[in-house]
Amino acid sequence: MKCIICKQGETIAGKVSVTFERDGMTLVIKNVPAQVCANCGEEYVDEETTSRLIKTAEAAAKVGVQVDVREYVAA
């Protein structure tokens, strides 16, 4: 797909790290599948994966996690 940020690069499949910060909690999830622009590096995570990441972050916040680094595990 054409990058909507730089409008020049094409995206390629890759892995990225996603960081969530809220109310004193920091959660980093590594190796998240994404499309990454070959020109500018902009990252695009699909809707299903984003939904899973948000649920993971909400669950971590609910149990009082302050700082955590996790590996992404596909469903």
Distance bins in CASP14 RR format, pairs under 12 A and 6 or more apart:
PFRMAT RR
TARGET T0000
AUTHOR 0000-0000-0000
RMODE 2
METHOD distances of the structure
MODEL  1
1 7 0 0 0 0 0 1 0 0 0 0 0
1 9 0 0 0 0 1 0 0 0 0 0 0
1 10 1 0 0 1 0 0 0 0 0 0 0
1 11 1 0 1 0 0 0 0 0 0 0 0
1 12 0 0 0 0 1 0 0 0 0 0 0
1 13 0 0 0 0 0 1 0 0 0 0 0
1 34 0 0 0 0 0 1 0 0 0 0 0
1 35 1 0 0 1 0 0 0 0 0 0 0
1 36 0 0 0 0 0 1 0 0 0 0 0
1 37 0 0 0 0 1 0 0 0 0 0 0
1 38 0 0 0 0 0 1 0 0 0 0 0
1 42 0 0 0 0 0 1 0 0 0 0 0
1 44 1 0 0 1 0 0 0 0 0 0 0
1 46 0 0 0 0 0 1 0 0 0 0 0
2 8 0 0 0 0 1 0 0 0 0 0 0
2 9 1 0 0 1 0 0 0 0 0 0 0
2 10 1 0 0 1 0 0 0 0 0 0 0
2 11 1 0 0 1 0 0 0 0 0 0 0
2 35 0 0 0 0 0 1 0 0 0 0 0
2 37 0 0 0 0 1 0 0 0 0 0 0
2 38 0 0 0 0 0 1 0 0 0 0 0
2 39 0 0 0 0 1 0 0 0 0 0 0
2 40 0 0 0 0 0 1 0 0 0 0 0
2 42 0 0 0 0 0 1 0 0 0 0 0
2 44 0 0 0 0 0 1 0 0 0 0 0
3 9 1 0 1 0 0 0 0 0 0 0 0
3 10 1 0 0 1 0 0 0 0 0 0 0
3 11 1 0 0 1 0 0 0 0 0 0 0
3 12 0 0 0 0 0 1 0 0 0 0 0
3 35 0 0 0 0 1 0 0 0 0 0 0
3 36 0 0 0 0 1 0 0 0 0 0 0
3 37 1 1 0 0 0 0 0 0 0 0 0
3 38 0 0 0 0 1 0 0 0 0 0 0
3 39 1 0 0 1 0 0 0 0 0 0 0
3 40 1 0 0 1 0 0 0 0 0 0 0
3 41 1 0 0 1 0 0 0 0 0 0 0
3 42 1 0 1 0 0 0 0 0 0 0 0
3 43 0 0 0 0 0 1 0 0 0 0 0
3 44 0 0 0 0 1 0 0 0 0 0 0
4 10 0 0 0 0 0 1 0 0 0 0 0
4 11 0 0 0 0 1 0 0 0 0 0 0
4 35 0 0 0 0 0 1 0 0 0 0 0
4 37 0 0 0 0 1 0 0 0 0 0 0
4 39 0 0 0 0 0 1 0 0 0 0 0
4 40 0 0 0 0 0 1 0 0 0 0 0
4 42 1 0 0 1 0 0 0 0 0 0 0
4 43 0 0 0 0 0 1 0 0 0 0 0
4 44 0 0 0 0 1 0 0 0 0 0 0
5 11 0 0 0 0 0 1 0 0 0 0 0
5 36 0 0 0 0 0 1 0 0 0 0 0
5 37 1 0 0 1 0 0 0 0 0 0 0
5 39 0 0 0 0 1 0 0 0 0 0 0
5 40 1 0 1 0 0 0 0 0 0 0 0
5 41 0 0 0 0 1 0 0 0 0 0 0
5 42 1 0 1 0 0 0 0 0 0 0 0
5 43 0 0 0 0 1 0 0 0 0 0 0
5 44 0 0 0 0 1 0 0 0 0 0 0
6 36 0 0 0 0 0 1 0 0 0 0 0
6 37 1 0 0 1 0 0 0 0 0 0 0
6 38 0 0 0 0 1 0 0 0 0 0 0
6 39 1 0 1 0 0 0 0 0 0 0 0
6 40 1 0 1 0 0 0 0 0 0 0 0
6 41 0 0 0 0 1 0 0 0 0 0 0
6 42 1 0 0 1 0 0 0 0 0 0 0
7 37 0 0 0 0 1 0 0 0 0 0 0
7 39 0 0 0 0 1 0 0 0 0 0 0
7 40 0 0 0 0 1 0 0 0 0 0 0
7 42 0 0 0 0 0 1 0 0 0 0 0
8 37 0 0 0 0 1 0 0 0 0 0 0
8 38 0 0 0 0 1 0 0 0 0 0 0
8 39 1 0 1 0 0 0 0 0 0 0 0
8 40 1 0 0 1 0 0 0 0 0 0 0
8 41 0 0 0 0 0 1 0 0 0 0 0
8 42 0 0 0 0 0 1 0 0 0 0 0
9 35 0 0 0 0 0 1 0 0 0 0 0
9 36 0 0 0 0 0 1 0 0 0 0 0
9 37 1 0 1 0 0 0 0 0 0 0 0
9 38 1 0 1 0 0 0 0 0 0 0 0
9 39 1 1 0 0 0 0 0 0 0 0 0
9 40 1 0 0 1 0 0 0 0 0 0 0
9 41 0 0 0 0 1 0 0 0 0 0 0
9 42 0 0 0 0 1 0 0 0 0 0 0
9 44 0 0 0 0 0 1 0 0 0 0 0
10 35 0 0 0 0 1 0 0 0 0 0 0
10 36 0 0 0 0 0 1 0 0 0 0 0
10 37 1 0 0 1 0 0 0 0 0 0 0
10 38 1 0 1 0 0 0 0 0 0 0 0
10 39 1 0 0 1 0 0 0 0 0 0 0
10 40 0 0 0 0 0 1 0 0 0 0 0
10 41 0 0 0 0 0 1 0 0 0 0 0
10 42 0 0 0 0 0 1 0 0 0 0 0
10 44 0 0 0 0 0 1 0 0 0 0 0
11 34 0 0 0 0 1 0 0 0 0 0 0
11 35 1 1 0 0 0 0 0 0 0 0 0
11 36 1 0 0 1 0 0 0 0 0 0 0
11 37 1 0 1 0 0 0 0 0 0 0 0
11 38 1 0 0 1 0 0 0 0 0 0 0
11 39 0 0 0 0 1 0 0 0 0 0 0
11 40 0 0 0 0 0 1 0 0 0 0 0
11 41 0 0 0 0 1 0 0 0 0 0 0
11 42 0 0 0 0 1 0 0 0 0 0 0
11 43 0 0 0 0 1 0 0 0 0 0 0
11 44 1 0 0 1 0 0 0 0 0 0 0
11 45 0 0 0 0 0 1 0 0 0 0 0
11 46 0 0 0 0 0 1 0 0 0 0 0
12 33 0 0 0 0 0 1 0 0 0 0 0
12 34 0 0 0 0 1 0 0 0 0 0 0
12 35 1 0 0 1 0 0 0 0 0 0 0
12 36 1 0 0 1 0 0 0 0 0 0 0
12 37 0 0 0 0 1 0 0 0 0 0 0
12 38 1 0 1 0 0 0 0 0 0 0 0
12 39 0 0 0 0 0 1 0 0 0 0 0
12 41 0 0 0 0 1 0 0 0 0 0 0
12 42 0 0 0 0 0 1 0 0 0 0 0
12 43 0 0 0 0 0 1 0 0 0 0 0
12 44 0 0 0 0 0 1 0 0 0 0 0
13 32 0 0 0 0 0 1 0 0 0 0 0
13 33 1 0 0 1 0 0 0 0 0 0 0
13 34 1 0 0 1 0 0 0 0 0 0 0
13 35 1 0 0 1 0 0 0 0 0 0 0
13 36 1 0 0 1 0 0 0 0 0 0 0
13 37 0 0 0 0 0 1 0 0 0 0 0
13 38 0 0 0 0 0 1 0 0 0 0 0
13 43 0 0 0 0 0 1 0 0 0 0 0
13 44 0 0 0 0 0 1 0 0 0 0 0
13 45 0 0 0 0 0 1 0 0 0 0 0
13 46 0 0 0 0 0 1 0 0 0 0 0
14 31 0 0 0 0 1 0 0 0 0 0 0
14 32 0 0 0 0 1 0 0 0 0 0 0
14 33 1 0 0 1 0 0 0 0 0 0 0
14 34 1 0 1 0 0 0 0 0 0 0 0
14 35 1 0 0 1 0 0 0 0 0 0 0
14 36 1 0 1 0 0 0 0 0 0 0 0
14 37 0 0 0 0 0 1 0 0 0 0 0
14 38 0 0 0 0 0 1 0 0 0 0 0
14 41 0 0 0 0 0 1 0 0 0 0 0
14 43 0 0 0 0 1 0 0 0 0 0 0
14 44 0 0 0 0 0 1 0 0 0 0 0
14 45 0 0 0 0 0 1 0 0 0 0 0
14 49 0 0 0 0 0 1 0 0 0 0 0
14 72 0 0 0 0 0 1 0 0 0 0 0
15 29 0 0 0 0 0 1 0 0 0 0 0
15 30 1 0 0 1 0 0 0 0 0 0 0
15 31 1 0 1 0 0 0 0 0 0 0 0
15 32 1 0 0 1 0 0 0 0 0 0 0
15 33 1 0 0 1 0 0 0 0 0 0 0
15 34 1 0 0 1 0 0 0 0 0 0 0
15 35 0 0 0 0 0 1 0 0 0 0 0
15 36 0 0 0 0 1 0 0 0 0 0 0
15 43 0 0 0 0 1 0 0 0 0 0 0
15 45 0 0 0 0 0 1 0 0 0 0 0
15 49 0 0 0 0 0 1 0 0 0 0 0
15 71 0 0 0 0 0 1 0 0 0 0 0
15 72 0 0 0 0 1 0 0 0 0 0 0
15 74 0 0 0 0 0 1 0 0 0 0 0
16 28 0 0 0 0 0 1 0 0 0 0 0
16 29 0 0 0 0 1 0 0 0 0 0 0
16 30 0 0 0 0 1 0 0 0 0 0 0
16 31 0 0 0 0 1 0 0 0 0 0 0
16 32 1 0 1 0 0 0 0 0 0 0 0
16 33 0 0 0 0 1 0 0 0 0 0 0
16 34 1 0 1 0 0 0 0 0 0 0 0
16 35 0 0 0 0 1 0 0 0 0 0 0
16 36 1 0 0 1 0 0 0 0 0 0 0
16 37 0 0 0 0 0 1 0 0 0 0 0
16 41 0 0 0 0 1 0 0 0 0 0 0
16 42 0 0 0 0 0 1 0 0 0 0 0
16 43 1 0 1 0 0 0 0 0 0 0 0
16 44 0 0 0 0 1 0 0 0 0 0 0
16 45 1 0 0 1 0 0 0 0 0 0 0
16 46 0 0 0 0 0 1 0 0 0 0 0
16 49 0 0 0 0 0 1 0 0 0 0 0
16 50 0 0 0 0 0 1 0 0 0 0 0
16 53 0 0 0 0 0 1 0 0 0 0 0
16 72 0 0 0 0 1 0 0 0 0 0 0
17 27 0 0 0 0 0 1 0 0 0 0 0
17 28 1 0 1 0 0 0 0 0 0 0 0
17 29 1 0 0 1 0 0 0 0 0 0 0
17 30 1 0 1 0 0 0 0 0 0 0 0
17 31 1 0 0 1 0 0 0 0 0 0 0
17 32 1 0 0 1 0 0 0 0 0 0 0
17 33 0 0 0 0 0 1 0 0 0 0 0
17 34 0 0 0 0 1 0 0 0 0 0 0
17 36 0 0 0 0 0 1 0 0 0 0 0
17 43 0 0 0 0 1 0 0 0 0 0 0
17 45 0 0 0 0 0 1 0 0 0 0 0
17 53 0 0 0 0 0 1 0 0 0 0 0
17 69 0 0 0 0 1 0 0 0 0 0 0
17 70 0 0 0 0 0 1 0 0 0 0 0
17 71 0 0 0 0 0 1 0 0 0 0 0
17 72 0 0 0 0 1 0 0 0 0 0 0
18 26 0 0 0 0 0 1 0 0 0 0 0
18 27 0 0 0 0 1 0 0 0 0 0 0
18 28 1 0 0 1 0 0 0 0 0 0 0
18 29 1 0 1 0 0 0 0 0 0 0 0
18 30 0 0 0 0 1 0 0 0 0 0 0
18 31 0 0 0 0 1 0 0 0 0 0 0
18 32 1 0 1 0 0 0 0 0 0 0 0
18 33 0 0 0 0 0 1 0 0 0 0 0
18 34 0 0 0 0 1 0 0 0 0 0 0
18 43 0 0 0 0 1 0 0 0 0 0 0
18 44 0 0 0 0 0 1 0 0 0 0 0
18 45 1 0 0 1 0 0 0 0 0 0 0
18 49 0 0 0 0 1 0 0 0 0 0 0
18 50 0 0 0 0 1 0 0 0 0 0 0
18 52 0 0 0 0 0 1 0 0 0 0 0
18 53 1 0 1 0 0 0 0 0 0 0 0
18 54 0 0 0 0 1 0 0 0 0 0 0
18 56 0 0 0 0 1 0 0 0 0 0 0
18 57 0 0 0 0 1 0 0 0 0 0 0
18 69 0 0 0 0 0 1 0 0 0 0 0
18 70 0 0 0 0 0 1 0 0 0 0 0
18 71 0 0 0 0 0 1 0 0 0 0 0
18 72 0 0 0 0 1 0 0 0 0 0 0
19 25 0 0 0 0 0 1 0 0 0 0 0
19 26 1 0 0 1 0 0 0 0 0 0 0
19 27 1 0 0 1 0 0 0 0 0 0 0
19 28 1 0 1 0 0 0 0 0 0 0 0
19 29 1 0 0 1 0 0 0 0 0 0 0
19 30 0 0 0 0 1 0 0 0 0 0 0
19 32 0 0 0 0 0 1 0 0 0 0 0
19 43 0 0 0 0 0 1 0 0 0 0 0
19 53 0 0 0 0 0 1 0 0 0 0 0
19 57 0 0 0 0 1 0 0 0 0 0 0
19 67 0 0 0 0 0 1 0 0 0 0 0
19 68 0 0 0 0 0 1 0 0 0 0 0
19 69 0 0 0 0 1 0 0 0 0 0 0
19 70 0 0 0 0 0 1 0 0 0 0 0
20 26 1 0 0 1 0 0 0 0 0 0 0
20 27 1 0 1 0 0 0 0 0 0 0 0
20 28 1 0 0 1 0 0 0 0 0 0 0
20 29 1 0 0 1 0 0 0 0 0 0 0
20 32 0 0 0 0 0 1 0 0 0 0 0
20 50 0 0 0 0 0 1 0 0 0 0 0
20 53 1 0 0 1 0 0 0 0 0 0 0
20 54 0 0 0 0 1 0 0 0 0 0 0
20 55 0 0 0 0 0 1 0 0 0 0 0
20 56 0 0 0 0 1 0 0 0 0 0 0
20 57 1 0 1 0 0 0 0 0 0 0 0
20 58 0 0 0 0 1 0 0 0 0 0 0
20 59 0 0 0 0 0 1 0 0 0 0 0
20 60 1 0 0 1 0 0 0 0 0 0 0
20 61 0 0 0 0 1 0 0 0 0 0 0
20 65 0 0 0 0 0 1 0 0 0 0 0
20 67 0 0 0 0 0 1 0 0 0 0 0
20 68 0 0 0 0 1 0 0 0 0 0 0
20 69 0 0 0 0 0 1 0 0 0 0 0
20 70 0 0 0 0 0 1 0 0 0 0 0
21 27 1 0 0 1 0 0 0 0 0 0 0
21 28 0 0 0 0 1 0 0 0 0 0 0
21 57 0 0 0 0 1 0 0 0 0 0 0
21 60 0 0 0 0 0 1 0 0 0 0 0
21 61 0 0 0 0 0 1 0 0 0 0 0
21 65 0 0 0 0 0 1 0 0 0 0 0
21 66 0 0 0 0 0 1 0 0 0 0 0
21 67 0 0 0 0 0 1 0 0 0 0 0
21 68 0 0 0 0 0 1 0 0 0 0 0
22 54 0 0 0 0 0 1 0 0 0 0 0
22 57 1 0 0 1 0 0 0 0 0 0 0
22 58 0 0 0 0 1 0 0 0 0 0 0
22 60 0 0 0 0 1 0 0 0 0 0 0
22 61 1 0 0 1 0 0 0 0 0 0 0
22 62 0 0 0 0 0 1 0 0 0 0 0
22 64 0 0 0 0 0 1 0 0 0 0 0
22 65 0 0 0 0 0 1 0 0 0 0 0
22 66 0 0 0 0 0 1 0 0 0 0 0
23 57 0 0 0 0 0 1 0 0 0 0 0
23 58 0 0 0 0 0 1 0 0 0 0 0
23 60 0 0 0 0 0 1 0 0 0 0 0
23 61 1 0 0 1 0 0 0 0 0 0 0
23 62 0 0 0 0 0 1 0 0 0 0 0
23 64 0 0 0 0 1 0 0 0 0 0 0
23 65 0 0 0 0 0 1 0 0 0 0 0
23 66 0 0 0 0 1 0 0 0 0 0 0
24 60 0 0 0 0 0 1 0 0 0 0 0
24 61 0 0 0 0 1 0 0 0 0 0 0
24 64 0 0 0 0 1 0 0 0 0 0 0
24 65 0 0 0 0 1 0 0 0 0 0 0
24 66 1 0 0 1 0 0 0 0 0 0 0
24 67 0 0 0 0 1 0 0 0 0 0 0
24 68 0 0 0 0 0 1 0 0 0 0 0
25 56 0 0 0 0 0 1 0 0 0 0 0
25 57 1 0 0 1 0 0 0 0 0 0 0
25 58 0 0 0 0 0 1 0 0 0 0 0
25 59 0 0 0 0 0 1 0 0 0 0 0
25 60 1 0 0 1 0 0 0 0 0 0 0
25 61 1 0 1 0 0 0 0 0 0 0 0
25 62 0 0 0 0 1 0 0 0 0 0 0
25 63 0 0 0 0 0 1 0 0 0 0 0
25 64 1 0 0 1 0 0 0 0 0 0 0
25 65 1 0 1 0 0 0 0 0 0 0 0
25 66 1 0 1 0 0 0 0 0 0 0 0
25 67 1 0 0 1 0 0 0 0 0 0 0
25 68 0 0 0 0 1 0 0 0 0 0 0
26 57 0 0 0 0 0 1 0 0 0 0 0
26 60 0 0 0 0 1 0 0 0 0 0 0
26 61 0 0 0 0 0 1 0 0 0 0 0
26 64 0 0 0 0 0 1 0 0 0 0 0
26 65 0 0 0 0 1 0 0 0 0 0 0
26 66 1 0 0 1 0 0 0 0 0 0 0
26 67 1 0 1 0 0 0 0 0 0 0 0
26 68 1 0 0 1 0 0 0 0 0 0 0
26 69 0 0 0 0 1 0 0 0 0 0 0
26 70 0 0 0 0 0 1 0 0 0 0 0
27 53 0 0 0 0 1 0 0 0 0 0 0
27 54 0 0 0 0 0 1 0 0 0 0 0
27 55 0 0 0 0 0 1 0 0 0 0 0
27 56 1 0 0 1 0 0 0 0 0 0 0
27 57 1 0 1 0 0 0 0 0 0 0 0
27 58 0 0 0 0 1 0 0 0 0 0 0
27 59 0 0 0 0 1 0 0 0 0 0 0
27 60 1 0 1 0 0 0 0 0 0 0 0
27 61 1 0 0 1 0 0 0 0 0 0 0
27 62 0 0 0 0 0 1 0 0 0 0 0
27 63 0 0 0 0 0 1 0 0 0 0 0
27 64 0 0 0 0 0 1 0 0 0 0 0
27 65 1 0 0 1 0 0 0 0 0 0 0
27 66 0 0 0 0 1 0 0 0 0 0 0
27 67 1 0 0 1 0 0 0 0 0 0 0
27 68 1 0 1 0 0 0 0 0 0 0 0
27 69 1 0 0 1 0 0 0 0 0 0 0
27 70 1 0 0 1 0 0 0 0 0 0 0
27 72 0 0 0 0 0 1 0 0 0 0 0
28 53 0 0 0 0 0 1 0 0 0 0 0
28 56 0 0 0 0 0 1 0 0 0 0 0
28 57 0 0 0 0 0 1 0 0 0 0 0
28 60 0 0 0 0 0 1 0 0 0 0 0
28 65 0 0 0 0 0 1 0 0 0 0 0
28 67 0 0 0 0 1 0 0 0 0 0 0
28 68 1 0 0 1 0 0 0 0 0 0 0
28 69 1 0 1 0 0 0 0 0 0 0 0
28 70 1 0 0 1 0 0 0 0 0 0 0
28 71 0 0 0 0 0 1 0 0 0 0 0
28 72 0 0 0 0 0 1 0 0 0 0 0
29 45 0 0 0 0 0 1 0 0 0 0 0
29 49 0 0 0 0 1 0 0 0 0 0 0
29 50 0 0 0 0 0 1 0 0 0 0 0
29 52 0 0 0 0 1 0 0 0 0 0 0
29 53 1 0 0 1 0 0 0 0 0 0 0
29 54 0 0 0 0 0 1 0 0 0 0 0
29 55 0 0 0 0 0 1 0 0 0 0 0
29 56 1 0 0 1 0 0 0 0 0 0 0
29 57 0 0 0 0 1 0 0 0 0 0 0
29 60 0 0 0 0 1 0 0 0 0 0 0
29 68 0 0 0 0 1 0 0 0 0 0 0
29 69 1 0 0 1 0 0 0 0 0 0 0
29 70 1 0 1 0 0 0 0 0 0 0 0
29 71 1 0 0 1 0 0 0 0 0 0 0
29 72 1 0 1 0 0 0 0 0 0 0 0
29 73 0 0 0 0 1 0 0 0 0 0 0
29 74 0 0 0 0 0 1 0 0 0 0 0
30 53 0 0 0 0 0 1 0 0 0 0 0
30 68 0 0 0 0 0 1 0 0 0 0 0
30 69 1 0 0 1 0 0 0 0 0 0 0
30 70 1 0 0 1 0 0 0 0 0 0 0
30 71 1 0 1 0 0 0 0 0 0 0 0
30 72 1 0 0 1 0 0 0 0 0 0 0
30 73 0 0 0 0 0 1 0 0 0 0 0
31 45 0 0 0 0 0 1 0 0 0 0 0
31 49 0 0 0 0 0 1 0 0 0 0 0
31 53 0 0 0 0 0 1 0 0 0 0 0
31 69 0 0 0 0 0 1 0 0 0 0 0
31 70 0 0 0 0 1 0 0 0 0 0 0
31 71 1 0 1 0 0 0 0 0 0 0 0
31 72 1 0 1 0 0 0 0 0 0 0 0
31 73 0 0 0 0 1 0 0 0 0 0 0
31 74 0 0 0 0 1 0 0 0 0 0 0
32 43 0 0 0 0 1 0 0 0 0 0 0
32 44 0 0 0 0 0 1 0 0 0 0 0
32 45 1 0 0 1 0 0 0 0 0 0 0
32 46 0 0 0 0 0 1 0 0 0 0 0
32 48 0 0 0 0 0 1 0 0 0 0 0
32 49 1 0 0 1 0 0 0 0 0 0 0
32 50 0 0 0 0 1 0 0 0 0 0 0
32 52 0 0 0 0 1 0 0 0 0 0 0
32 53 1 0 0 1 0 0 0 0 0 0 0
32 56 0 0 0 0 0 1 0 0 0 0 0
32 70 0 0 0 0 0 1 0 0 0 0 0
32 71 0 0 0 0 1 0 0 0 0 0 0
32 72 1 0 1 0 0 0 0 0 0 0 0
32 73 0 0 0 0 0 1 0 0 0 0 0
32 74 0 0 0 0 1 0 0 0 0 0 0
33 43 0 0 0 0 0 1 0 0 0 0 0
33 44 0 0 0 0 0 1 0 0 0 0 0
33 45 1 0 0 1 0 0 0 0 0 0 0
33 46 1 0 0 1 0 0 0 0 0 0 0
33 48 0 0 0 0 0 1 0 0 0 0 0
33 49 1 0 0 1 0 0 0 0 0 0 0
33 50 0 0 0 0 0 1 0 0 0 0 0
33 52 0 0 0 0 0 1 0 0 0 0 0
33 53 0 0 0 0 0 1 0 0 0 0 0
33 72 1 0 0 1 0 0 0 0 0 0 0
33 73 0 0 0 0 0 1 0 0 0 0 0
33 74 1 0 0 1 0 0 0 0 0 0 0
33 75 0 0 0 0 0 1 0 0 0 0 0
34 41 0 0 0 0 0 1 0 0 0 0 0
34 42 0 0 0 0 1 0 0 0 0 0 0
34 43 1 0 1 0 0 0 0 0 0 0 0
34 44 1 0 1 0 0 0 0 0 0 0 0
34 45 1 0 1 0 0 0 0 0 0 0 0
34 46 1 0 0 1 0 0 0 0 0 0 0
34 49 1 0 0 1 0 0 0 0 0 0 0
34 50 0 0 0 0 1 0 0 0 0 0 0
34 53 0 0 0 0 0 1 0 0 0 0 0
34 72 0 0 0 0 1 0 0 0 0 0 0
35 41 0 0 0 0 0 1 0 0 0 0 0
35 42 0 0 0 0 1 0 0 0 0 0 0
35 43 1 0 0 1 0 0 0 0 0 0 0
35 44 1 0 1 0 0 0 0 0 0 0 0
35 45 0 0 0 0 1 0 0 0 0 0 0
35 46 1 0 0 1 0 0 0 0 0 0 0
35 49 0 0 0 0 0 1 0 0 0 0 0
36 42 1 0 0 1 0 0 0 0 0 0 0
36 43 1 0 1 0 0 0 0 0 0 0 0
36 44 1 0 0 1 0 0 0 0 0 0 0
36 45 0 0 0 0 0 1 0 0 0 0 0
37 43 1 0 0 1 0 0 0 0 0 0 0
37 44 1 0 0 1 0 0 0 0 0 0 0
43 49 0 0 0 0 0 1 0 0 0 0 0
43 50 0 0 0 0 0 1 0 0 0 0 0
44 50 0 0 0 0 1 0 0 0 0 0 0
45 51 0 0 0 0 1 0 0 0 0 0 0
45 52 0 0 0 0 1 0 0 0 0 0 0
45 53 1 0 0 1 0 0 0 0 0 0 0
45 54 0 0 0 0 0 1 0 0 0 0 0
45 72 0 0 0 0 1 0 0 0 0 0 0
46 52 0 0 0 0 1 0 0 0 0 0 0
46 53 0 0 0 0 0 1 0 0 0 0 0
46 74 0 0 0 0 0 1 0 0 0 0 0
47 53 0 0 0 0 0 1 0 0 0 0 0
47 54 0 0 0 0 0 1 0 0 0 0 0
48 54 0 0 0 0 0 1 0 0 0 0 0
48 55 0 0 0 0 0 1 0 0 0 0 0
48 74 0 0 0 0 0 1 0 0 0 0 0
48 75 0 0 0 0 1 0 0 0 0 0 0
49 55 0 0 0 0 0 1 0 0 0 0 0
49 56 0 0 0 0 0 1 0 0 0 0 0
49 72 1 0 0 1 0 0 0 0 0 0 0
49 73 0 0 0 0 0 1 0 0 0 0 0
49 74 0 0 0 0 1 0 0 0 0 0 0
49 75 0 0 0 0 1 0 0 0 0 0 0
50 56 0 0 0 0 0 1 0 0 0 0 0
50 57 0 0 0 0 0 1 0 0 0 0 0
50 72 0 0 0 0 0 1 0 0 0 0 0
51 57 0 0 0 0 0 1 0 0 0 0 0
51 58 0 0 0 0 0 1 0 0 0 0 0
51 75 0 0 0 0 0 1 0 0 0 0 0
52 58 0 0 0 0 0 1 0 0 0 0 0
52 59 0 0 0 0 0 1 0 0 0 0 0
52 70 0 0 0 0 0 1 0 0 0 0 0
52 72 0 0 0 0 1 0 0 0 0 0 0
52 73 0 0 0 0 1 0 0 0 0 0 0
52 74 0 0 0 0 1 0 0 0 0 0 0
52 75 1 0 0 1 0 0 0 0 0 0 0
53 59 0 0 0 0 0 1 0 0 0 0 0
53 60 0 0 0 0 0 1 0 0 0 0 0
53 70 0 0 0 0 0 1 0 0 0 0 0
53 72 1 0 0 1 0 0 0 0 0 0 0
53 73 0 0 0 0 0 1 0 0 0 0 0
53 74 0 0 0 0 0 1 0 0 0 0 0
53 75 0 0 0 0 0 1 0 0 0 0 0
54 60 0 0 0 0 0 1 0 0 0 0 0
54 61 0 0 0 0 0 1 0 0 0 0 0
55 61 0 0 0 0 0 1 0 0 0 0 0
55 62 0 0 0 0 0 1 0 0 0 0 0
55 75 0 0 0 0 0 1 0 0 0 0 0
56 62 0 0 0 0 0 1 0 0 0 0 0
56 63 0 0 0 0 0 1 0 0 0 0 0
56 65 0 0 0 0 0 1 0 0 0 0 0
56 68 0 0 0 0 1 0 0 0 0 0 0
56 70 1 0 0 1 0 0 0 0 0 0 0
56 71 0 0 0 0 0 1 0 0 0 0 0
56 72 0 0 0 0 1 0 0 0 0 0 0
56 73 0 0 0 0 1 0 0 0 0 0 0
56 75 0 0 0 0 0 1 0 0 0 0 0
57 63 0 0 0 0 0 1 0 0 0 0 0
57 64 0 0 0 0 0 1 0 0 0 0 0
57 65 0 0 0 0 1 0 0 0 0 0 0
57 68 0 0 0 0 1 0 0 0 0 0 0
57 70 0 0 0 0 1 0 0 0 0 0 0
58 64 0 0 0 0 0 1 0 0 0 0 0
58 65 0 0 0 0 0 1 0 0 0 0 0
59 65 0 0 0 0 1 0 0 0 0 0 0
59 68 0 0 0 0 0 1 0 0 0 0 0
59 70 0 0 0 0 0 1 0 0 0 0 0
60 66 0 0 0 0 1 0 0 0 0 0 0
60 67 0 0 0 0 1 0 0 0 0 0 0
60 68 1 0 0 1 0 0 0 0 0 0 0
60 69 0 0 0 0 0 1 0 0 0 0 0
60 70 0 0 0 0 1 0 0 0 0 0 0
61 67 0 0 0 0 0 1 0 0 0 0 0
61 68 0 0 0 0 0 1 0 0 0 0 0
END
